[in-house]
C-alpha cells in the first residue's frame, strides 16, 4: 500500500504542476490577446446571426429562394421550347429560309450591285404593276361598254338563230 500512496501523491503533484502551468499560460499576454479576438469574433458572429433573423432579411432570403426557383422554371421552359422548335423543324426551316434569301440577294446583283440597281428594279416593278392596273381598268371599261351596246345582244341573237337553224335542219332522234 505504501507504493500506491507515493504514486498517487506523484500524480497529484504532476496534475497540480500542470494546472499551475495552464493558469500561468492563460495569464500570458499572447493567450489573453487570442482569447479577446475569439470573444470579439463570437460577438460579431452572434450579431450577424441575430441580424439574419430580422423580418427584412428573412423576407430577402425567401425572395432569393423564389427567384432561384423561378429561374430554374424559366430555364426548364426555355429548354422545352427549344426542344419543341427543334422537333418541329422550325429552326432548320428558318435557317434554310435565311440562307436562301441571302443567296438570292447576293446573286441578284453580284458583287457589282449597288443601291441604284435595287432602285431600278423596284421602279421597273412598280411601272409594270401600274401598267397591268391600267390594262385591267381598260378591260373593265371595254366589257362594261360592250354590255351596254347592241353588239353583245346582236351576237347572242345570231347564236340563238344559228342554233334554231341547226336544230331544224338536222332532225333529232329520240
Residue frames as qw, qx, qy, qz and C-alpha x, y, z in Angstrom:
[[0.000, 0.884, 0.468, 0.000, 0.00, 0.00, 0.00],
 [0.356, -0.710, 0.092, 0.601, 2.90, 2.25, 0.57],
 [0.380, -0.016, 0.576, 0.723, 3.75, 2.11, -3.09],
 [0.127, 0.678, 0.637, 0.345, 0.37, 3.38, -4.17],
 [0.214, -0.886, -0.264, 0.315, 0.50, 6.42, -2.00],
 [0.317, -0.522, 0.304, 0.732, 3.72, 7.89, -3.41],
 [0.227, 0.199, 0.691, 0.657, 2.50, 7.31, -6.94],
 [0.049, -0.791, -0.603, -0.092, -0.81, 8.85, -6.05],
 [0.293, -0.812, -0.056, 0.501, 1.00, 11.74, -4.48],
 [0.367, -0.214, 0.513, 0.746, 3.20, 11.90, -7.52],
 [0.162, 0.522, 0.702, 0.457, 0.09, 12.11, -9.76],
 [0.148, -0.897, -0.394, 0.136, -1.43, 14.86, -7.66],
 [0.383, -0.629, 0.189, 0.650, 1.85, 16.74, -7.73],
 [0.310, 0.038, 0.629, 0.712, 2.10, 16.44, -11.54],
 [0.047, 0.707, 0.652, 0.269, -1.54, 17.44, -12.02],
 [0.248, -0.878, -0.214, 0.348, -1.09, 20.42, -9.78],
 [0.386, -0.425, 0.373, 0.729, 2.06, 21.36, -11.63],
 [0.233, 0.317, 0.697, 0.600, 0.26, 21.06, -14.97],
 [0.071, -0.838, -0.540, -0.029, -2.63, 23.14, -13.64],
 [0.318, -0.763, 0.010, 0.562, -0.27, 25.84, -12.47],
 [0.341, -0.147, 0.551, 0.747, 1.40, 25.87, -15.90],
 [0.116, 0.577, 0.700, 0.406, -2.00, 26.17, -17.62],
 [0.182, -0.895, -0.353, 0.203, -3.02, 29.03, -15.32],
 [0.368, -0.573, 0.241, 0.692, 0.32, 30.74, -15.96],
 [0.279, 0.136, 0.669, 0.675, -0.21, 30.31, -19.77],
 [0.018, 0.765, 0.623, 0.162, -3.76, 31.69, -19.52],
 [0.260, -0.867, -0.143, 0.401, -2.38, 34.75, -17.84],
 [0.493, -0.161, 0.380, 0.766, 0.16, 35.36, -20.61],
 [0.228, 0.569, -0.012, -0.790, -0.49, 38.40, -22.84],
 [0.160, 0.191, -0.771, -0.587, -0.40, 36.32, -26.06],
 [0.100, -0.328, -0.939, -0.032, -3.17, 33.97, -24.91],
 [0.074, 0.593, 0.482, -0.641, -5.16, 36.87, -23.48],
 [0.201, 0.448, -0.320, -0.810, -4.97, 38.62, -26.90],
 [0.184, -0.005, -0.893, -0.411, -6.05, 35.46, -28.70],
 [0.049, -0.455, -0.851, 0.257, -8.95, 34.89, -26.31],
 [0.138, 0.563, 0.195, -0.791, -10.02, 38.52, -26.75],
 [0.240, 0.289, -0.578, -0.724, -10.04, 38.06, -30.53],
 [0.153, -0.204, -0.957, -0.140, -12.06, 34.85, -30.20],
 [0.030, 0.543, 0.649, -0.531, -14.55, 36.65, -27.97],
 [0.199, 0.508, -0.107, -0.831, -14.86, 39.56, -30.43],
 [0.218, 0.120, -0.797, -0.550, -15.34, 37.13, -33.33],
 [0.086, -0.357, -0.923, 0.115, -18.00, 35.23, -31.41],
 [0.113, 0.572, 0.388, -0.714, -19.78, 38.53, -30.66],
 [0.238, 0.397, -0.406, -0.788, -19.71, 39.53, -34.36],
 [0.195, -0.061, -0.926, -0.317, -20.98, 36.12, -35.43],
 [0.008, -0.470, -0.795, 0.384, -23.78, 36.32, -32.87],
 [0.188, 0.555, 0.102, -0.804, -24.76, 39.79, -34.11],
 [0.239, 0.245, -0.669, -0.660, -24.76, 38.53, -37.70],
 [0.128, -0.239, -0.961, -0.058, -26.96, 35.60, -36.76],
 [0.073, 0.561, 0.582, -0.584, -29.35, 37.93, -34.96],
 [0.231, 0.501, -0.177, -0.815, -29.49, 40.29, -37.96],
 [0.185, 0.068, -0.857, -0.476, -30.21, 37.33, -40.27],
 [0.052, -0.405, -0.894, 0.183, -33.29, 36.65, -38.16],
 [0.179, 0.384, 0.186, -0.887, -34.83, 40.10, -38.75],
 [0.602, 0.528, 0.546, -0.246, -38.05, 40.09, -40.81],
 [0.385, 0.812, -0.224, -0.376, -36.44, 42.11, -43.62],
 [0.003, 0.531, -0.825, -0.195, -33.56, 39.68, -44.06],
 [0.476, 0.119, 0.860, -0.138, -35.83, 36.65, -43.74],
 [0.582, 0.683, 0.293, -0.331, -38.04, 38.14, -46.47],
 [0.267, 0.772, -0.482, -0.316, -34.99, 38.86, -48.66],
 [0.224, -0.307, 0.922, 0.079, -33.72, 35.32, -48.24],
 [0.553, 0.382, 0.707, -0.219, -37.17, 33.99, -49.15],
 [0.484, 0.791, -0.018, -0.374, -37.23, 36.29, -52.20],
 [0.072, 0.621, -0.736, -0.260, -33.83, 34.96, -53.30],
 [0.400, -0.005, 0.915, -0.046, -35.15, 31.43, -52.94],
 [0.565, 0.609, 0.472, -0.294, -38.22, 32.26, -55.03],
 [0.328, 0.801, -0.333, -0.373, -36.08, 33.99, -57.66],
 [0.139, -0.421, 0.880, 0.169, -33.88, 30.94, -57.85],
 [0.492, 0.263, 0.819, -0.134, -36.89, 28.65, -58.28],
 [0.506, 0.759, 0.200, -0.358, -38.36, 30.93, -60.96],
 [0.163, 0.716, -0.585, -0.344, -35.05, 31.00, -62.81],
 [0.290, -0.156, 0.941, 0.081, -34.94, 27.21, -62.73],
 [0.522, 0.514, 0.636, -0.242, -38.53, 27.03, -64.00],
 [0.395, 0.823, -0.101, -0.395, -37.81, 29.57, -66.76],
 [0.031, -0.559, 0.779, 0.282, -34.70, 27.68, -67.77],
 [0.407, 0.104, 0.907, -0.016, -36.66, 24.43, -67.97],
 [0.508, 0.692, 0.405, -0.315, -39.39, 26.12, -70.05],
 [0.251, 0.792, -0.389, -0.397, -36.82, 27.63, -72.42],
 [0.174, -0.328, 0.907, 0.198, -35.17, 24.23, -72.84],
 [0.478, 0.364, 0.784, -0.157, -38.57, 22.67, -73.51],
 [0.441, 0.800, 0.121, -0.387, -39.46, 25.36, -76.05],
 [0.098, 0.677, -0.634, -0.361, -36.12, 24.97, -77.80],
 [0.316, -0.077, 0.942, 0.083, -36.64, 21.22, -77.96],
 [0.506, 0.581, 0.583, -0.257, -40.13, 21.70, -79.40],
 [0.337, 0.824, -0.192, -0.412, -38.77, 24.11, -82.00],
 [0.059, -0.475, 0.834, 0.274, -36.09, 21.58, -82.92],
 [0.424, 0.166, 0.886, -0.083, -38.65, 18.78, -83.05],
 [0.507, 0.709, 0.391, -0.296, -40.95, 20.73, -85.37],
 [0.661, 0.226, 0.380, 0.606, -38.03, 21.69, -87.61],
 [0.108, 0.968, 0.228, 0.011, -38.79, 25.41, -87.41],
 [0.371, -0.776, 0.316, 0.400, -35.20, 26.31, -86.57],
 [0.534, -0.075, 0.662, 0.520, -33.85, 24.38, -89.54],
 [0.358, 0.694, 0.562, 0.273, -36.52, 25.81, -91.86],
 [0.068, -0.982, -0.063, 0.163, -35.82, 29.35, -90.68],
 [0.464, -0.566, 0.477, 0.487, -32.10, 28.81, -91.17],
 [0.501, 0.222, 0.688, 0.476, -32.67, 27.50, -94.68],
 [0.209, 0.875, 0.424, 0.103, -35.00, 30.39, -95.50],
 [0.222, -0.908, 0.151, 0.322, -32.43, 32.90, -94.31],
 [0.501, -0.302, 0.618, 0.525, -29.70, 31.18, -96.35],
 [0.438, 0.516, 0.655, 0.337, -31.97, 31.13, -99.41],
 [0.079, 0.968, 0.237, -0.041, -32.85, 34.81, -99.07],
 [0.356, -0.762, 0.340, 0.420, -29.21, 35.72, -98.52],
 [0.523, -0.032, 0.681, 0.512, -28.14, 33.75, -101.60],
 [0.340, 0.729, 0.547, 0.231, -30.88, 35.38, -103.70],
 [0.075, -0.979, -0.021, 0.189, -29.84, 38.84, -102.57],
 [0.443, -0.573, 0.509, 0.465, -26.19, 38.03, -103.22],
 [0.484, 0.149, 0.723, 0.470, -26.89, 36.53, -106.63],
 [0.288, 0.840, 0.431, -0.158, -29.26, 39.34, -107.62],
 [0.251, 0.960, -0.110, -0.050, -26.68, 41.96, -108.40],
 [0.839, 0.232, -0.216, 0.443, -23.43, 40.16, -107.87],
 [0.568, -0.407, -0.195, 0.688, -20.53, 42.00, -106.40],
 [0.207, 0.147, 0.230, 0.939, -21.13, 44.98, -108.71],
 [0.190, -0.712, -0.622, -0.265, -24.67, 45.64, -107.46],
 [0.127, 0.118, -0.282, 0.944, -25.39, 49.00, -105.97],
 [0.189, 0.441, 0.611, -0.630, -28.31, 50.66, -104.30],
 [0.353, 0.416, -0.256, -0.798, -29.14, 52.13, -107.70],
 [0.256, 0.052, -0.904, -0.337, -29.59, 48.60, -109.13],
 [0.039, -0.370, -0.874, 0.312, -32.14, 47.80, -106.46],
 [0.212, 0.512, 0.226, -0.801, -33.85, 51.13, -107.03],
 [0.306, 0.298, -0.566, -0.705, -34.04, 50.49, -110.80],
 [0.212, -0.141, -0.958, -0.131, -35.56, 47.05, -110.30],
 [0.035, 0.465, 0.688, -0.557, -38.04, 48.44, -107.79],
 [0.261, 0.476, -0.058, -0.838, -39.02, 51.24, -110.18],
 [0.296, 0.157, -0.766, -0.549, -39.40, 48.81, -113.11],
 [0.127, -0.280, -0.944, 0.122, -41.57, 46.51, -110.99],
 [0.132, 0.517, 0.455, -0.713, -43.74, 49.43, -109.90],
 [0.294, 0.391, -0.354, -0.797, -44.11, 50.62, -113.50],
 [0.238, -0.012, -0.917, -0.320, -45.08, 47.09, -114.59],
 [0.036, -0.415, -0.838, 0.352, -47.73, 46.85, -111.87],
 [0.212, 0.518, 0.156, -0.814, -49.13, 50.27, -112.81],
 [0.295, 0.258, -0.625, -0.675, -49.33, 49.17, -116.48],
 [0.177, -0.198, -0.962, -0.061, -51.13, 45.97, -115.50],
 [0.071, 0.493, 0.607, -0.619, -53.55, 48.03, -113.41],
 [0.281, 0.444, -0.181, -0.831, -54.26, 50.31, -116.39],
 [0.267, 0.086, -0.844, -0.457, -54.84, 47.27, -118.62],
 [0.079, -0.348, -0.906, 0.229, -57.28, 45.74, -116.14],
 [0.161, 0.538, 0.347, -0.751, -59.16, 49.04, -115.85],
 [0.285, 0.356, -0.457, -0.764, -59.31, 49.37, -119.65],
 [0.213, -0.088, -0.945, -0.233, -60.64, 45.83, -119.99],
 [0.032, 0.456, 0.748, -0.482, -63.30, 46.58, -117.38],
 [0.248, 0.521, 0.034, -0.816, -64.38, 49.70, -119.27],
 [0.270, 0.225, -0.718, -0.601, -64.44, 47.81, -122.58],
 [0.135, -0.243, -0.961, 0.013, -66.55, 44.97, -121.14],
 [0.094, 0.523, 0.556, -0.639, -68.91, 47.44, -119.48],
 [0.285, 0.473, -0.192, -0.811, -69.37, 49.44, -122.67],
 [0.258, 0.093, -0.847, -0.456, -69.91, 46.30, -124.73],
 [0.004, 0.364, 0.889, -0.279, -72.59, 45.15, -122.30],
 [0.198, 0.598, 0.321, -0.707, -74.38, 48.41, -122.85],
 [0.247, 0.404, -0.485, -0.735, -74.06, 48.30, -126.65],
 [0.849, 0.239, 0.083, -0.463, -76.15, 46.31, -129.04],
 [0.396, 0.530, -0.739, -0.128, -73.14, 44.31, -130.17],
 [0.143, -0.160, 0.932, -0.294, -73.43, 41.68, -127.45],
 [0.610, 0.298, 0.488, -0.549, -77.19, 41.47, -127.90],
 [0.652, 0.558, -0.296, -0.419, -76.78, 41.05, -131.67],
 [0.235, 0.415, -0.879, 0.003, -74.18, 38.32, -131.16],
 [0.354, 0.017, 0.831, -0.430, -76.48, 36.47, -128.72],
 [0.684, 0.442, 0.220, -0.537, -79.37, 36.67, -131.22],
 [0.518, 0.565, -0.572, -0.291, -77.14, 35.44, -134.03],
 [0.028, 0.268, -0.949, 0.161, -76.01, 32.45, -131.98],
 [0.499, 0.200, 0.661, -0.523, -79.60, 31.70, -131.00],
 [0.679, 0.532, -0.070, -0.501, -80.78, 31.90, -134.61],
 [0.373, 0.496, -0.771, -0.146, -77.92, 29.66, -135.73],
 [0.205, -0.106, 0.921, -0.315, -78.88, 27.12, -133.09],
 [0.632, 0.364, 0.407, -0.550, -82.51, 27.16, -134.25],
 [0.613, 0.572, -0.386, -0.384, -81.47, 26.65, -137.86],
 [0.149, 0.394, -0.906, 0.045, -79.21, 23.79, -136.84],
 [0.392, 0.070, 0.810, -0.430, -81.99, 22.08, -134.87],
 [0.673, 0.487, 0.202, -0.518, -84.45, 22.44, -137.74],
 [0.499, 0.604, -0.545, -0.299, -82.01, 21.30, -140.39],
 [0.307, 0.233, -0.917, 0.106, -80.89, 18.18, -138.60],
 [0.735, -0.400, -0.272, -0.474, -83.73, 16.04, -137.29],
 [0.203, -0.478, 0.737, -0.433, -83.22, 14.82, -133.77],
 [0.644, -0.072, -0.739, -0.184, -83.68, 11.17, -132.95],
 [0.545, -0.510, 0.338, -0.573, -85.39, 10.10, -129.75]]
